[in-house]
Amino acid sequence: MQHGASNSSFFPGTVGLHPLSTLRAAPGPSSGFWTVFPVWTLTQTEEQLYCTVYRGDKGWVGRPTPEELKTVYEYFQLDVSLAQLYHHWSSVDPHFEEVAQKFQGVRLLQQDPIECLFSFICSSNNNIARITGMVERLCEAFGPRLIQLDDVTYHGFPSLQALAGPEVEVQLRTLGLGYRARYVSASARAILEEQGGLPWLQQLRKVPYEETHKALCTLPGVGTKVADCICLMALDKPQAVPIDVHMWQIAQRDYSWHPTTSQAKGPSPQANKELGNFFRSLWGPYAGWAQAVLFSADLRQPHRAQEPPAKRRRSTDPEV
């Protein structure tokens, strides 16, 4: 995804689409639309998703080519039938059935692995608004300029080489990334110098989930939750279930779940794995997609707005 304007996703990696949506070329220019990579504008009706592609700085060109439409299909994973998944999850989980009535069409995006990795490193101990700002500034400072539309300049996500430079950490701190700046630059260097570069990350799409998860956790700033986010949203692992305090609370409140392998009172690597297995056994091979529905619904509950912000110990641990 290119950066320079806000995205209407529920949280990084998901988007709300009507379950009947199909893809069509858009009839006109960009005003009132939202944008995805490389440079697209899209809008949605009850039954269709319209798109326009922009090529360079020449402005609106017209109908996307079949290959360009294929890119959008893959980005939104439109080959996955949400209707079938929702039906299955509702048949095995009464709580999901209740929640799903108000949260139709929550779909996982197929993100670029590099963008997904570094965006989620920025998510450590953070909220969506601050994450969005950090990623925007990261792209403006280190990413290539793509196009200007409606007085907004869009930038691509930075390359590994751009993020691995010797002065990157200092620059990222001035952009407000805090301790995450060290993890961003260190992970970029680790992939380039120790793993051979981008092909290592891309080939993880073909590696089993457990092995992929373990490999990601070797990167600076990547704990079990962030690794699961990357597995789910960029590396073709729909069974990955990212566990944070929200999902922990959902599991205890709505499923009467408690860890059996540890005495943990909150997310930890061992307890996260156990809870992930619980949801995988309940929801099946697309458990991560079901988790996204419940996570999105929980963020919109009235009690979230009423709860006072939790007192948190400042941490540099990316595990939580």
C-alpha positions, 0 to 999 in steps of 0.5 A, spaced: 500 500 500 502 506 498 502 512 503 499 519 504 492 518 505 488 514 510 485 507 509 478 505 512 481 498 514 478 496 521 486 495 523 492 494 520 491 488 515 483 488 514 478 491 510 470 491 511 467 489 504 460 487 503 460 479 502 457 480 495 462 485 493 465 484 486 470 488 482 469 493 477 473 498 473 471 505 476 467 510 472 471 516 474 477 520 477 479 519 485 475 524 489 472 521 495 475 514 494 481 511 498 487 508 495 491 501 495 498 499 492 501 501 487 496 507 485 489 505 485 483 508 488 477 504 490 470 505 492 464 500 494 457 499 493 453 494 496 454 489 491 461 491 487 467 494 488 470 499 483 477 501 482 481 505 477 489 505 476 494 511 476 500 510 472 506 515 473 504 522 474 499 522 468 493 522 472 487 518 471 488 513 465 481 509 465 480 501 465 485 497 469 488 491 465 486 484 466 493 483 470 492 490 474 485 487 476 488 480 478 493 484 483 487 487 486 483 481 487 489 478 490 490 484 495 483 483 497 483 475 497 477 475 493 478 468 491 476 466 499 468 466 500 467 470 506 459 467 506 462 460 506 467 462 512 462 465 516 457 460 515 462 455 518 464 459 524 457 460 525 455 453 525 461 451 530 461 457 535 454 461 537 458 467 540 461 468 533 454 467 530 451 473 534 457 477 533 457 476 525 450 479 524 453 486 525 460 485 522 459 482 515 465 482 510 471 483 514 476 481 510 484 480 511 488 483 506 494 480 502 500 485 504 507 486 502 511 482 507 516 488 508 511 493 509 507 488 513 513 486 517 515 493 519 508 496 520 507 491 525 514 492 528 511 500 529 505 497 532 509 495 539 505 498 545 502 503 540 495 505 538 492 505 531 492 512 530 500 513 532 502 507 528 498 510 522 502 516 523 509 513 524 508 509 518 506 515 514 512 519 516 517 512 515 514 512 508 515 520 506 522 520 509 525 513 506 520 511 501 519 513 493 515 518 491 509 515 487 504 520 484 500 526 487 493 526 486 488 531 489 494 535 492 496 529 496 503 526 495 503 518 495 509 514 497 511 507 496 514 503 502 521 503 503 526 498 501 530 494 505 536 497 503 533 504 505 532 502 512 538 498 513 543 505 512 547 507 518 544 513 520 537 510 519 535 509 527 537 516 528 533 519 523 527 514 525 527 517 532 527 524 530 520 521 526 517 519 533 518 511 532 522 511 539 525 505 541 522 501 535 527 505 531 532 500 533 528 494 531 526 497 524 534 498 522 536 492 525 531 487 522 532 490 515 540 489 516 539 482 519 534 480 513 540 483 508 546 481 511 544 474 515 538 471 511 540 474 504 535 479 503 528 479 500 527 472 497 528 469 504 522 473 507 518 471 500 519 464 500 516 463 507 510 463 504 511 456 502 514 454 509 509 451 514 506 455 519 510 453 525 517 454 521 515 460 519 513 463 525 520 461 528 524 464 523 520 471 524 521 471 531 529 471 530 528 478 527 529 484 532 523 487 534 519 481 532 515 477 538 510 471 538 504 476 536 508 480 531 510 474 528 503 471 527 500 478 524 506 477 519 504 470 518 496 471 517 497 478 513 503 477 508 505 470 508 499 465 506 498 463 513 490 463 515 491 459 521 495 464 524 491 467 530 495 473 533 494 474 541 494 480 544 490 483 551 484 484 547 484 476 544 486 474 551 480 478 554 475 475 549 477 468 550 476 469 558 470 473 557 466 469 551 469 462 551 471 461 559 478 459 556 484 459 561 491 457 560 492 450 562 500 450 561 502 456 565 500 460 570 500 466 566 495 472 567 496 475 561 499 474 554 506 470 554 509 466 548 507 459 551 500 462 553 499 465 546 500 458 543 495 455 547 490 460 546 492 460 538 491 452 538 484 453 542 481 458 536 484 453 531 481 447 533 474 451 534 474 455 527 479 451 523 484 453 517 482 460 517 482 461 524 486 468 523 480 470 519 475 469 524 479 472 529 479 479 525 472 479 526 472 478 533 477 483 534 474 488 530 467 487 533 471 488 540 474 494 538 467 497 537 464 495 543 461 501 548 465 499 554 472 500 550 470 508 550 468 508 557 474 504 560 480 508 563 486 507 559 490 502 563 496 504 566 502 500 562 509 499 564 514 502 559 517 496 555 522 495 550 519 488 549 516 487 543 513 480 545 506 484 548 
